[in-house]
Amino acid sequence: MVNTYHIQIFLGSLFVSIGIFLACSGQTSQSQITPETLINPSTIDNIDEPQISKAEIVPTVFPTPTTLANKEPTTSLSSNNADIVSTTALITQVNNEANIPLGGKKGGSLKLASKDYFGSLDPHQNYSASYSTWGIGVIYQRLLKFSSGPNIVLPSKATECDTCQSWEMLDGKTFIFNIDPDVTWQSIDSKDLGNMSVEDIKFSLERQMNINNKNADRFHMIHSVESKPDKGQLQINLHAPDADIFISLADGRSKLISKSHSENSNYTDSGSLVGSGPWKLSKLSENSYSILENSYSIPNPPYLDAIEFHILPDQQTRLSAYSVGLIDVYNIDQHSAKMDISFADPAPGQGFEIAFNTAIYPFNDFDIRSAARNNINPDEIIKEAWNNQAFFSLGFAASHSSWIPERSVWEPYFSPYKQSEPFEQMVPIDIITSDFGAKFKKSVEITSQHLSLAGFQPTIHYVNRRQYTELQWKGGDFQVLMGPTFPHSSTNAFVIPILHSKGKWNTTNHQNLQLDEMIEKQSQEYIFEKRSKIINKINSQLLEKSYRFMPATQKNLWAWTEDLKNIHPNFSGFEYTHWEKVWLDR
């Protein structure tokens, strides 16, 4: 029987912001955020209302699918439970040896742009990617990191060791990490502050697990952390098996800090920042820029001498800076034929979603709901509203490209050109949306036209974003919602609270015990092949039942200069270690 404790505590955890739809919009200088706050009820039924956090603007970045690459674990796995560990690869562990570059040109400074500054210098009190990924947060390491390189399947949330040397799973709830003893602390004044200890890592995780910390929900599955300094080991104990524990540990915001330094620091100036790894802070100018220099503190240090992060809130300013060579990488806000795309970056979990309320007429009728779905043409939405820079998905973040339904799987459920049985009379429906930018508005208009041809009589209602957010999170009197989906950072963070029948944000009000069982089972399945089979069955169930789906899942577009070499980014989960492998040929 599936252990339901994991489901209970997750259904109570929360990752909502009233400003999420401001951030999700297609408007310039705004993109998606994923603030999360932990609420931990004792039962599924005892779930509190959402807590609202202040929104922070975060640059959105995600990777491009490539061909499937088979990977094997880099560590030998031992277990007392043969059902959990096998010789096949875990979803989050890959051998990244093939991704180490053979050689490159040393020197130079990589210039990057960030859309926003950050409010606090404390790495555990920041949810903004402008700190964690596009700023001074790059000086920190994590226990694990997301793998990147030419042979990594993208989108991917496969992980490898960052400050650990290896790890093993004793059982589904117990993990042992062997910590690298040679990781050193360093600060802006170049002082050697000693080596990172097991106690430092334990302190860092427990500090983030504190319920008052913005990162608390990401570690909802951790019951306790134990240090074994004599063995150089860290033990993590879970409440229940959770296949997304690796994603939580590798998240770019899961920073490791020095215990002794942090306890005596108020994080008021740049001198209070003590990090580890290949970069150290060289200079910080508030609301202007930061410079990180190569610390040469790891066996294979970066090729670059430095990385510069420049704060450029205005989209036109960023474009102009890229055009004249003042920055090397540009997130294309508005694509034009004149701009060459270096990287088309699919973002599972972001895009235009359609959600039907199955509790009220007409979409409580499966046949009517199916007729609506059948007559929607995702291809037209993608072409006309998203300039062909989107793809179909079921709306949740995928840890692997194989979790996104292929065209042969989803296309049979959409038959816009097939003559359907007409309704006896026109079916009036209300479409609720908000102003999320031109792409979303065009998507709603096209979908409304599709539904009109199917015999519906749609009326589009534009509400303000606060009202839309309340309908998304709390449900209510709506027939169909069209707009961005819920913010989330992992598969379980979507399918459990949103797609489970007892999910806190099951605002489509569906009841499906078969789907619930699959959601619970996959959430605790560590073996990639087994979990993938369950995910694919979930996809089929969602397509058939049509509670909610995402006709256009966005791709974020990137351009970079020709002299930037060996760049194979994996921006998933706020990752940034790909910069360690690039070089400048100039």
KEKOL-176697 format. One record per residue (C-alpha): residue in three letters; x, y, z. Coordinates in Angstrom, 2 decimals, padded with zeros to 5 digits, always signed. Each point is the difference from the previous one (the first is absolute). Layout:
BEGIN
r/east/north/up
ALA/X/Y/Z
...
# end
This chain:
BEGIN
r/east/north/up
MET/+000.00/+000.00/+000.00
VAL/+001.24/+003.47/-000.82
ASN/+001.10/+001.95/+003.04
THR/-002.50/+002.86/+000.22
TYR/+001.97/+002.15/+002.43
HIS/+001.94/+001.50/-002.88
ILE/-003.26/+000.90/-001.73
GLN/-001.46/+001.49/+003.15
ILE/+002.86/+002.34/+000.73
PHE/+000.40/+000.98/-003.64
LEU/-003.65/+000.81/-000.46
GLY/+000.49/+002.46/+002.81
SER/+003.11/+001.66/-001.40
LEU/-000.37/+003.24/-001.90
PHE/+001.80/+001.83/-002.74
VAL/-002.24/+002.91/-000.90
SER/+000.38/+003.72/-000.56
ILE/-002.69/+002.49/-000.77
GLY/+002.40/+001.48/-002.51
ILE/+000.70/-003.22/-001.91
PHE/-002.15/+000.97/-002.92
LEU/+001.75/+003.34/-000.24
ALA/+003.20/-001.96/-000.35
CYS/-001.40/-002.61/-002.39
SER/-001.22/+002.52/-002.54
GLY/+001.39/+000.50/-003.46
GLN/+000.79/+003.61/+000.78
THR/+003.57/+001.11/-000.19
SER/+002.24/-000.03/+003.06
GLN/-002.31/-002.40/+001.81
SER/+000.21/-003.76/+000.28
GLN/-000.98/-002.90/+002.18
ILE/+000.73/-000.34/+003.71
THR/-000.52/-002.92/+002.32
PRO/-000.23/+001.13/+003.62
GLU/-000.85/-002.82/+002.39
THR/-001.05/-000.03/+003.65
LEU/-000.36/-003.09/+002.16
ILE/-003.23/-000.93/+001.71
ASN/+000.07/-003.47/+001.55
PRO/-003.39/-001.30/+001.13
SER/-000.43/-003.40/+001.64
THR/-002.64/-001.20/-002.44
ILE/-001.05/+000.64/-003.57
ASP/-003.27/+001.53/+001.10
ASN/+001.65/+002.43/+002.40
ILE/+001.46/+002.44/-002.52
ASP/+000.36/+003.72/+000.61
GLU/-000.66/+002.80/-002.46
PRO/+002.89/+001.28/-002.14
GLN/+002.49/+002.43/+001.44
ILE/+000.78/+002.89/-002.32
SER/+003.61/+001.03/-000.52
LYS/+001.37/+003.10/-001.66
ALA/+000.87/-000.67/-003.64
GLU/+003.53/+000.25/-001.28
ILE/+000.82/+000.15/-003.69
VAL/+002.14/-002.88/-001.17
PRO/+001.66/-000.46/-003.40
THR/-001.53/-003.08/-001.56
VAL/+002.23/-002.52/-001.67
PHE/-000.45/-003.63/-001.00
PRO/+001.72/-002.51/-002.36
THR/-000.44/-001.46/-003.49
PRO/-000.90/-003.68/-000.63
THR/+002.69/-002.15/-001.59
THR/+000.19/-003.66/-000.89
LEU/-000.25/-002.48/+002.84
ALA/+003.29/-000.95/+001.63
ASN/+000.23/-003.03/+002.29
LYS/+001.82/+000.72/+003.24
GLU/+001.23/-002.21/+002.81
PRO/+000.51/+000.93/+003.65
THR/+003.42/+001.25/+001.05
THR/-000.28/-001.66/+003.39
SER/-000.66/-003.53/+001.11
LEU/-003.37/-000.19/+001.70
SER/-000.75/-002.21/+002.96
SER/-003.37/-000.63/+001.55
ASN/-001.97/-002.19/+002.30
ASN/-002.93/+000.34/-002.36
ALA/+000.42/-001.69/-003.36
ASP/-003.14/+001.68/-001.30
ILE/+001.57/+003.43/+000.31
VAL/+003.53/-000.44/-001.31
SER/+000.99/-001.87/-003.13
THR/+002.87/+000.10/-002.48
THR/-001.92/+002.46/-002.15
ALA/+000.59/+003.72/+000.31
LEU/-001.86/+002.12/+002.48
ILE/-001.75/+002.93/-001.65
THR/+002.23/+002.47/+001.78
GLN/+003.43/-001.56/-000.33
VAL/+002.10/+000.04/-003.18
ASN/+003.55/-000.63/-001.07
ASN/+001.19/+003.35/-001.28
GLU/+003.51/-000.97/-001.09
ALA/-000.94/+000.37/-003.67
ASN/-000.89/+003.62/+000.63
ILE/+003.44/+001.16/+001.15
PRO/+001.57/+002.12/-002.78
LEU/+003.37/-001.12/-001.37
GLY/+001.46/+003.47/-000.02
GLY/-000.71/+003.65/-000.50
LYS/+001.39/+003.48/+000.06
LYS/+000.66/+001.42/+003.44
GLY/-000.70/+003.56/+001.07
GLY/-002.54/+002.71/-000.67
SER/-003.11/+001.25/+001.78
LEU/-003.49/-001.23/-000.87
LYS/-002.56/+002.82/+000.14
LEU/-003.58/-000.93/+000.89
ALA/-003.13/+002.05/+000.64
SER/-002.46/-000.31/+002.88
LYS/-003.43/+001.62/-000.08
ASP/-000.19/+000.82/+003.69
TYR/+001.97/+000.63/+003.15
PHE/-000.69/-001.86/+003.24
GLY/-001.14/+001.18/+003.38
SER/+002.15/-002.05/+002.38
LEU/+003.57/-001.29/-000.05
ASP/-001.04/-003.06/+002.02
PRO/+000.00/-002.93/-002.46
HIS/-002.78/-001.75/+001.92
GLN/-002.27/+003.03/+000.04
ASN/-000.02/+000.46/-003.77
TYR/-002.40/-001.58/-002.42
SER/+001.08/+002.07/-002.95
ALA/+002.09/-001.54/-002.76
SER/+001.64/+003.40/-000.32
TYR/+001.83/-001.03/+003.16
SER/+000.24/-003.80/-000.19
THR/+000.79/-000.43/-003.69
TRP/+000.63/+003.37/-001.64
GLY/+001.99/+001.67/+002.73
ILE/+002.16/-000.48/+003.07
GLY/-001.74/-003.26/+000.96
VAL/+002.29/-001.74/-002.48
ILE/+002.78/+000.07/+002.64
TYR/-001.86/-002.67/+001.98
GLN/-000.06/-003.74/-000.56
ARG/-002.62/-002.61/+000.78
LEU/+000.06/-003.62/+001.06
LEU/-001.09/-001.02/-003.51
LYS/-000.26/+001.88/-003.29
PHE/-001.86/-000.52/-003.25
SER/+002.10/-001.56/-002.74
SER/+000.79/+001.90/-003.18
GLY/+001.91/-000.76/-003.15
PRO/-000.41/-001.09/-003.63
ASN/-001.15/-003.50/+000.92
ILE/-002.61/+000.95/+002.58
VAL/-003.63/-000.56/-001.01
LEU/-001.85/+003.30/+000.28
PRO/-002.24/+000.97/+001.66
SER/+001.75/-001.84/+002.80
LYS/+000.15/+000.05/+003.76
ALA/+002.57/-002.76/+000.28
THR/+002.51/+000.77/+002.73
GLU/+003.59/-000.65/+000.97
CYS/+002.13/+000.79/+003.01
ASP/+001.05/+003.57/+000.69
THR/+001.54/+000.00/+003.49
CYS/-000.45/-003.73/+000.48
GLN/+002.28/-002.65/-001.50
SER/-002.61/-002.76/-000.15
TRP/-003.23/-001.09/+001.61
GLU/-001.96/-003.14/+000.70
MET/-003.57/-000.83/+000.90
LEU/-000.38/-002.30/+002.99
ASP/-003.75/-000.20/-000.50
GLY/-002.74/+002.19/-001.44
LYS/+000.23/+002.45/+002.87
THR/+003.72/+000.00/+000.85
PHE/+002.86/+001.48/-002.02
ILE/+003.71/+000.20/+000.83
PHE/+002.15/+002.66/-001.68
ASN/+003.78/-000.20/+000.09
ILE/+001.21/+003.60/+000.20
ASP/+003.00/+001.35/-001.91
PRO/+002.53/+000.98/+002.70
ASP/+001.87/+002.43/-002.27
VAL/-002.74/+002.59/-000.55
THR/+001.19/+003.32/+001.46
TRP/-001.77/+003.14/+001.17
GLN/+001.04/+003.36/-001.41
SER/-001.08/+003.62/+000.17
ILE/+000.38/+003.25/-001.93
ASP/+003.23/+000.81/+001.86
SER/+001.51/-003.28/-001.27
LYS/+000.40/-001.43/+003.49
ASP/+000.15/-003.77/+000.28
LEU/-002.66/-000.76/+002.60
GLY/+000.62/-003.73/+000.24
ASN/-001.74/-002.99/-001.53
MET/-003.69/-000.72/-000.25
SER/-001.03/-002.51/+002.65
VAL/-002.87/-002.45/+000.31
GLU/-001.34/+002.23/+002.76
ASP/-000.10/+002.94/-002.43
ILE/-002.21/-001.97/-002.37
LYS/-002.26/-001.21/+002.80
PHE/-000.33/+003.57/+001.26
SER/-000.78/+001.31/-003.50
LEU/-002.77/-002.51/-000.62
GLU/-001.58/+000.42/+003.42
ARG/+000.10/+003.78/-000.35
GLN/-001.96/-000.28/-003.24
MET/-002.41/-002.53/+001.49
ASN/-001.04/+002.56/+002.60
ILE/-003.66/+000.75/-000.66
ASN/+000.70/+003.75/+000.02
ASN/+002.47/-000.36/-002.84
LYS/-001.08/+000.62/-003.59
ASN/+001.59/-003.29/-001.04
ALA/-001.78/-002.14/+002.60
ASP/-002.54/-001.64/-002.29
ARG/+002.69/-001.34/-002.30
PHE/+001.16/-002.26/+002.85
HIS/-003.41/-001.06/+001.28
MET/+000.92/-003.66/-000.55
ILE/+003.05/+000.07/+002.31
HIS/-000.62/-001.29/+003.51
SER/+003.50/+000.53/+001.39
VAL/+003.64/+000.53/-000.94
GLU/+002.82/-001.78/+001.83
SER/+003.72/+000.72/-000.18
LYS/+002.69/-002.63/+000.31
PRO/+003.16/+002.15/+000.03
ASP/+002.33/-002.90/+000.87
LYS/-001.04/-001.69/-003.23
GLY/-000.43/+003.19/-002.02
GLN/-003.62/-000.95/-000.63
LEU/-003.39/+001.68/+000.07
GLN/-003.17/-002.03/+000.48
ILE/-003.37/+001.28/-001.20
ASN/-003.12/-001.68/+001.33
LEU/-003.36/+000.52/-001.72
HIS/-003.51/-000.17/+001.41
ALA/-000.85/-002.37/-002.85
PRO/+001.58/-000.91/-003.34
ASP/+000.03/+003.01/-002.33
ALA/+001.43/-000.24/-003.49
ASP/+000.47/+003.78/-000.21
ILE/+002.42/+000.27/+002.95
PHE/+002.92/+000.30/-002.44
ILE/-001.67/+002.91/-001.78
SER/-000.44/+001.82/+003.30
LEU/+003.66/-000.46/+000.96
ALA/+001.25/+001.06/-003.44
ASP/-002.24/+003.05/-000.35
GLY/+002.11/+003.07/-000.72
ARG/-001.39/+001.69/+003.12
SER/+001.01/-002.83/+002.36
LYS/+003.25/+001.71/+000.94
LEU/+002.57/-001.35/+002.47
ILE/+001.45/+002.55/+002.41
SER/+002.62/+000.07/+002.75
LYS/-001.56/-000.69/+003.40
SER/+002.52/+001.94/+002.06
HIS/-000.02/+003.00/-002.31
SER/-003.77/+000.12/-000.45
GLU/-000.69/-000.10/+003.72
ASN/+002.08/+003.17/+000.39
SER/-001.24/+001.78/-003.11
ASN/-002.93/+002.29/-000.71
TYR/+000.58/-000.11/-003.78
THR/+000.17/+003.79/-000.20
ASP/+002.91/+000.44/-002.42
SER/+002.02/-001.88/-002.58
GLY/+002.66/-000.87/+002.57
SER/-002.56/-002.21/+001.74
LEU/-000.30/-002.35/-003.00
VAL/+002.00/-003.20/+000.39
GLY/-000.35/-002.54/-002.77
SER/+001.87/-002.96/-001.45
GLY/+000.78/-001.55/-003.34
PRO/+001.40/+001.51/-003.20
TRP/-001.17/+003.63/+000.42
LYS/+000.46/+002.63/+002.68
LEU/-001.47/+003.46/+000.23
SER/+002.37/+002.70/-001.20
LYS/-002.25/+003.08/-000.11
LEU/-003.61/+000.88/+000.71
SER/-001.70/+003.26/-000.94
GLU/-003.57/+000.20/+001.26
ASN/-002.63/+000.16/-002.77
SER/+002.78/+000.12/-002.58
TYR/+002.28/-003.04/-000.40
SER/+002.00/-002.75/+001.68
ILE/+003.26/-001.63/-001.05
LEU/+001.01/-003.54/+000.90
GLU/+003.56/-001.11/-000.61
ASN/+001.48/-003.44/-000.54
SER/+001.19/-001.32/+003.36
TYR/+001.94/-002.96/-001.47
SER/-001.14/-001.99/+003.02
ILE/-001.19/-003.19/-001.70
PRO/+001.90/-002.69/-001.94
ASN/-001.39/+001.25/-003.35
PRO/-000.53/+003.78/+000.38
PRO/-001.98/+001.99/-002.59
TYR/+001.65/+001.28/-003.15
LEU/-001.31/+003.51/+000.62
ASP/+001.80/+002.51/+002.20
ALA/-003.29/+001.54/+001.12
ILE/-003.78/+000.28/-000.44
GLU/-001.67/+003.42/+000.05
PHE/-003.71/+000.36/+000.81
HIS/-001.46/+003.34/-001.10
ILE/-003.41/+001.15/+001.27
LEU/-002.00/+001.11/-003.05
PRO/-003.74/+000.13/+000.79
ASP/-001.07/+001.47/-003.35
GLN/-000.47/-002.42/-002.88
GLN/+001.14/+002.45/-002.67
THR/+003.12/+000.80/+002.01
ARG/+000.88/-003.71/+000.18
LEU/-000.54/-000.37/-003.75
SER/+002.13/+003.04/-000.76
ALA/+002.74/-001.21/+002.35
TYR/+000.08/-003.36/-001.75
SER/-000.07/+001.58/-003.47
VAL/+003.13/+002.06/+000.70
GLY/+001.85/-002.77/+001.84
LEU/-000.35/+001.28/+003.56
ILE/-001.56/-003.30/+001.09
ASP/+000.69/-003.46/-001.43
VAL/-003.33/-001.76/+000.63
TYR/-003.49/+001.36/-000.64
ASN/-003.39/-001.41/+001.01
ILE/-002.12/+000.92/-003.02
ASP/-003.12/+001.72/+001.31
GLN/-001.57/+000.73/-003.36
HIS/+001.16/-002.15/-002.87
SER/+000.49/+001.49/-003.44
ALA/+001.36/-001.39/-003.24
LYS/+003.10/+002.17/+000.43
MET/+001.03/-001.77/+003.20
ASP/+001.82/-003.32/-000.33
ILE/-001.11/-002.54/+002.60
SER/+002.88/-001.88/+001.63
PHE/-002.16/-002.00/+002.40
ALA/-003.73/-000.82/-000.13
ASP/-000.67/-000.89/+003.57
PRO/-003.21/-001.95/+000.83
ALA/-001.43/+000.77/+003.42
PRO/-002.19/-002.86/+001.25
GLY/-002.50/+001.43/+002.45
GLN/-000.18/+003.43/-001.64
GLY/-002.41/+001.04/-002.71
PHE/-003.69/+000.24/-000.92
GLU/-002.21/-002.40/+001.95
ILE/-003.69/-000.83/-000.33
ALA/-001.81/-001.26/+003.12
PHE/-003.62/-001.23/+000.05
ASN/-002.11/+000.05/+003.16
THR/-001.38/-003.54/+000.15
ALA/-002.36/+000.81/+002.88
ILE/-002.46/+002.19/-001.89
TYR/-001.78/+000.04/-003.35
PRO/+000.97/-000.41/-002.77
PHE/+003.43/-001.50/+000.65
ASN/-001.23/-002.40/+002.66
ASP/-001.27/-001.92/-003.02
PHE/+002.88/-002.12/-001.33
ASP/-001.38/-000.02/-003.55
ILE/-000.28/+003.79/-000.10
ARG/+003.48/+000.37/+001.48
SER/+001.39/-002.42/-002.57
ALA/-001.73/+001.87/-002.82
ALA/+001.63/+003.21/+001.15
ARG/+003.43/-001.60/+000.11
ASN/-000.45/-001.74/-003.36
ASN/-000.64/+003.27/-001.80
ILE/+002.98/+001.90/+001.39
ASN/+002.95/+000.17/-002.39
PRO/+003.30/+000.27/+001.94
ASP/+001.96/+000.39/-003.22
GLU/-001.89/+003.17/-000.96
ILE/+000.47/+001.47/+003.49
ILE/+003.72/-000.77/-000.11
LYS/+000.42/+001.44/-003.49
GLU/-002.17/+003.10/+000.21
ALA/+000.45/+001.04/+003.63
TRP/+003.45/-001.38/+000.88
ASN/+001.84/+000.41/-003.31
ASN/+000.66/-003.77/-000.04
GLN/+002.11/+000.31/+003.16
ALA/-002.13/-002.30/+002.15
PHE/-001.05/-003.64/+000.31
PHE/-002.85/-002.05/+001.46
SER/+000.18/-001.37/+003.54
LEU/-002.19/-000.87/+002.98
GLY/+001.22/+003.03/+001.92
PHE/+002.37/-001.41/+002.62
ALA/+003.77/+000.30/+000.27
ALA/+001.69/-003.07/-001.48
SER/+003.20/-001.50/+001.35
HIS/+000.72/-001.57/-003.39
SER/-001.04/+000.67/-003.58
SER/-001.67/-003.43/-000.22
TRP/-002.58/+001.21/+002.52
ILE/-001.35/+002.48/-002.55
PRO/-002.57/-001.74/-002.27
GLU/+001.14/-000.48/-003.57
ARG/-002.24/+001.21/-002.81
SER/-001.11/-003.57/-000.77
VAL/-001.32/-000.23/+003.56
TRP/-001.89/+003.28/+000.35
GLU/-001.11/+000.73/-003.57
PRO/-002.81/-002.61/-000.14
TYR/-001.77/+001.84/+002.82
PHE/-000.22/+003.19/-002.06
SER/-002.02/-000.25/-003.22
PRO/-000.88/+003.58/-000.97
TYR/-000.62/-000.90/-003.64
LYS/-002.13/-003.06/+000.69
GLN/-003.74/+000.58/-000.20
SER/-001.43/-000.56/+003.48
GLU/-003.57/-000.73/+001.02
PRO/-001.68/+003.43/+000.36
PHE/-001.67/+001.01/+003.24
GLU/-003.77/+000.23/-000.01
GLN/+000.44/+003.67/+000.81
MET/+002.88/+002.42/+000.54
VAL/+001.76/-000.44/+003.34
PRO/+000.86/+003.36/+001.60
ILE/+003.27/+000.03/+001.96
ASP/+001.98/+002.65/+001.84
ILE/+003.77/+000.13/-000.49
ILE/+001.84/+001.67/+002.88
THR/+003.43/+001.47/-000.70
SER/+002.11/+003.08/+000.72
ASP/+002.53/+002.22/-001.75
PHE/+003.13/-002.16/-000.02
GLY/+001.41/+001.47/-003.19
ALA/-000.51/-000.29/-003.74
LYS/+000.75/-003.73/-000.30
PHE/-002.57/-000.96/+002.60
LYS/-002.64/+002.37/-001.35
LYS/+000.42/-001.37/-003.52
SER/-000.12/-003.56/+001.34
VAL/-003.32/+000.66/+001.75
GLU/-001.49/+001.58/-003.12
ILE/+001.05/-002.91/-002.22
THR/-001.33/-002.58/+002.47
SER/-003.29/+001.89/+000.22
GLN/-000.32/-000.21/-003.77
HIS/+000.65/-003.75/+000.12
LEU/-002.70/-000.47/+002.60
SER/-002.46/+002.09/-002.03
LEU/+000.45/-002.31/-002.97
ALA/-000.72/-002.95/+002.30
GLY/-003.43/+001.31/+001.00
PHE/+000.91/+001.97/+003.09
GLN/-000.91/+003.64/+000.51
PRO/+003.03/+001.36/+001.86
THR/+000.22/+003.35/+001.75
ILE/+003.46/+001.19/+001.07
HIS/+000.17/+001.75/+003.37
TYR/+003.17/+001.90/+000.93
VAL/+000.46/+000.31/+003.75
ASN/+002.88/+001.58/+001.84
ARG/+002.91/-002.23/+000.90
ARG/-000.86/-000.13/+003.67
GLN/-003.45/-001.33/-000.83
TYR/+001.45/-002.53/-002.42
THR/+002.50/-001.15/+002.61
GLU/-002.75/-000.56/+002.53
LEU/-001.93/-002.11/-002.49
GLN/+003.14/-002.01/-000.75
TRP/+000.85/-000.69/+003.64
LYS/-003.38/-000.08/+001.65
GLY/-002.26/-001.12/-002.83
GLY/-003.48/+001.37/-000.17
ASP/-002.62/+001.02/-002.49
PHE/+001.71/-000.48/-003.33
GLN/-000.56/-002.30/-002.95
VAL/+003.37/+000.21/-001.70
LEU/+003.22/+001.83/+000.88
MET/+002.59/+000.91/-002.64
GLY/+003.41/+001.38/+000.92
PRO/+003.25/-000.93/+001.74
THR/+000.01/-003.06/+002.23
PHE/+001.02/-000.40/+003.63
PRO/+003.66/+000.76/+000.77
HIS/+001.98/-003.09/+000.95
SER/+003.54/-001.35/-000.11
SER/-000.45/-003.77/-000.28
THR/-002.43/-002.64/-001.22
ASN/-001.27/-000.86/+003.47
ALA/-000.47/+003.70/+000.78
PHE/-002.72/+000.05/-002.66
VAL/-001.57/-003.43/-000.25
ILE/-000.58/-000.46/+003.75
PRO/-001.67/+003.30/+001.02
ILE/-001.66/+000.68/-003.36
LEU/-000.80/-003.30/-001.74
HIS/-000.66/-002.22/+003.04
SER/-003.70/-000.16/+000.88
LYS/+000.77/+001.18/+003.54
GLY/+002.56/+002.54/-001.19
LYS/-000.15/+003.38/+001.68
TRP/-000.28/+001.74/-003.37
ASN/-002.13/-002.48/-001.91
THR/-002.07/+002.92/-001.24
THR/-001.33/-001.98/-002.96
ASN/-001.79/-002.08/+002.68
HIS/+000.58/-003.35/-001.68
GLN/-000.14/-003.31/+001.86
ASN/+002.10/-002.84/-001.40
LEU/+001.20/-002.79/+002.29
GLN/+001.98/-001.68/-002.77
LEU/+001.90/+003.22/-000.65
ASP/+000.55/+000.50/+003.74
GLU/+001.59/-003.43/+000.34
MET/+002.38/+000.66/-002.88
ILE/+000.95/+003.42/+001.39
GLU/+000.79/-001.49/+003.40
LYS/+001.95/-002.89/-001.46
GLN/+002.21/+002.07/-002.31
SER/+000.75/+002.51/+002.76
GLN/+001.97/-002.66/+001.89
GLU/+001.55/-001.86/-002.94
TYR/+003.77/+000.56/-000.29
ILE/+000.68/-002.22/-003.03
PHE/-000.17/+002.07/-003.16
GLU/-001.50/-002.68/-002.26
LYS/-002.75/-000.87/+002.48
ARG/-000.89/+003.60/+000.77
SER/-000.05/+000.88/-003.70
LYS/-002.53/-002.73/-000.73
ILE/-002.28/+001.35/+002.71
ILE/+000.41/+003.58/-001.23
ASN/-000.95/-001.07/-003.52
LYS/-003.13/-001.70/+001.36
ILE/-000.84/+003.21/+001.86
ASN/+000.41/+001.92/-003.26
SER/-002.44/-002.33/-001.76
GLN/-002.51/+000.34/+002.82
LEU/+000.23/+003.81/-000.09
LEU/-000.42/+000.08/-003.75
GLU/-003.07/-002.22/+000.14
LYS/-001.69/+001.76/+002.91
SER/+001.00/+003.52/-001.10
TYR/-000.11/+001.73/+003.37
ARG/+002.79/+002.36/-001.01
PHE/+002.75/+000.09/-002.63
MET/+002.48/+002.43/-001.52
PRO/-000.43/+000.43/-003.79
ALA/+003.00/+002.35/-000.13
THR/+002.92/-000.62/+002.34
GLN/+002.48/+002.79/-000.50
LYS/+003.57/-000.04/-001.22
ASN/+002.28/+002.71/+001.28
LEU/+002.29/+001.31/-002.72
TRP/+003.67/+000.79/+000.51
ALA/+002.74/+001.54/-002.10
TRP/+003.71/+000.18/+000.71
THR/+003.07/+001.32/-001.73
GLU/+001.94/-002.16/-002.44
ASP/+003.14/+000.09/+002.14
LEU/-001.73/-001.76/+002.92
LYS/+001.05/-003.65/-000.31
ASN/-000.95/-003.34/+001.55
ILE/-003.29/+001.34/+001.31
HIS/-002.50/-002.75/+000.80
PRO/-002.21/+001.52/+002.66
ASN/-002.50/-001.77/+002.19
PHE/-001.91/+002.87/+001.60
SER/-002.46/-002.36/+001.65
GLY/-000.44/+000.46/+003.73
PHE/+001.97/+003.27/+000.08
GLU/+003.19/-001.80/-001.07
TYR/+003.14/+002.00/-000.79
THR/+003.04/-002.32/+000.03
HIS/+000.03/-000.19/-003.82
TRP/+001.92/+003.32/+000.06
GLU/+002.95/-001.91/+001.48
LYS/+000.47/-001.84/-003.30
VAL/-000.23/+002.83/-002.56
TRP/+002.83/+002.07/-001.45
LEU/+000.35/+003.14/-002.09
ASP/+001.81/-000.18/-003.32
ARG/+001.01/+003.65/-000.27
# end
